[in-house]
Amino acid sequence: MSTLDPQVAADLAPRSTDPLGVAIPSTVPTHWYNLNADFPEPLPPHLHPGTHEPLTPPDLAPLFPMALIMQEVTTERYVEIPQTVREIYAMWRPSPLVRAHRLERVLGTKAHLYYKYEGVSPAGSHKPNTAVAQAYYNAIEGTTKLTTETGAGQWGASLAMACALLGLTCEVWQVRASYDSKPYRRYQMETYGSICHPSPSDLTDAGRAILAEMPDTTGSLGMAISEAVEAAAKDPDAHYALGSVLNHVMLHQTVIGQEVLVQLAEAGEKQADVVFGCAGGGSNLGGLSFPLIGQNLREGTTTRAVACEPTACPSLTKGEYRYDFGDVAGLTPLLKMYTLGKDFVPAPIHAGGLRYHGMSPMISHAVNLGLMDAVAIEQDTAFAAGVVFARAEAIIPAPESTHAVAAALDYARTAADGEVIVIGLSGNGVLDLPSYAAYV
Ligand SMILES: *Cc1c(COP(=O)(O)O)cnc(C)c1O
């Protein structure tokens, strides 16, 4: 499907953003938590790509709705979640925090091993937590179309889902390597009424320029971002949506960690001693860990957070902490982050969602301040851990999530009696089974 079927487009006529008035369980968070209120030193600002001066809200207005721009810069500790967004969250939230008893037995550990499972969302990952919020703020400010990029397709599928629920159309540029090897999420996007192109494509100046130079490239998130940003900037009815990295995305994902705080208390645990999350752009890890790190800073708990990245794309463990662009063409603001350089093209590893040259500025700031640690995991080690997890707990983790699983299993083997370990299980891997087949 290369254009939106007219019947599908008609079916996507604007849905109301008004609340339905349905009862929402009190366990669905009412506010997002903002670590920018509690960092001991302020986050370095994003810079204008032309002037290198700190960005001002109008600089971002061509791409984002004002509500999200204000969330990008706010230092308020809590931001209220709109009722319509909470109603959609309540379709799968709170997501389960599960004690991995069987895995504990397999490992022979005395630690208390938990996983927070974001694979229960309709799209199969944590990404709808921000997709729904972003689609909502765009819809209420009158935007009718969103453009975006996607790697393995989880973000594209999540935004497509959110756009279907809130009556927006959606156009997605998917990294060529994943477009070719993982068609099922494209079918998911198309079922929700979105259009998906392989990137680089000949539909944008950025894509054409890249293809002229590297006709056989397997693509990268940086290239796909350039294309989606350009498409939104040229269309007055369209805005752009980013699935990770930016501060407002980290903010939306904090429903994960806030639920964990409540769920651990309900399970009778004093605190999480260590949490492991995989890190591509940093959003599931930030969502899980920021509320816990905030509690460390305000209340003196001692939770340790560990970012788990692939050795094939080691931004935090091998990158430089400096200002860099978020995309290849240099269209985005300059972000202070750990980066491998905007032109870095990682090997086409199975964990497509972890193939990003940079890292969330908030995660980078936390690592730089010593509030978070980072490790790099080999792909084979990650898959081996994914298989151990699947055979013990039955859930097949997303290839991205297996990086957190691997680091946690390694830690659990020597952990102290009663130590509380939480794995961020960012998604399920049922649409990534060819990757498991390649490994097994
Ligand atoms: C996209 C994705 C990731 C990587 O993105 P982050 O922003 O680093 O969370 C990790 N896990 C899953 C399941 C994903 O879909």
The ligand as a Gaussian input file, in Angstrom:
#p B3LYP/6-31G(d) Opt

LIG

0 1
 C       12.200000       1.285000      20.593000
 C       12.457000       0.251000      21.567000
 C       13.567000       0.303000      22.414000
 C       14.612000       1.375000      22.324000
 O       14.144000       2.665000      22.540000
 P       14.385000       3.434000      23.923000
 O       13.953000       4.823000      23.624000
 O       15.831000       3.337000      24.233000
 O       13.542000       2.783000      24.931000
 C       13.709000      -0.683000      23.359000
 N       12.831000      -1.698000      23.464000
 C       11.759000      -1.793000      22.658000
 C       10.830000      -2.949000      22.819000
 C       11.528000      -0.820000      21.700000
 O       10.454000      -0.902000      20.928000

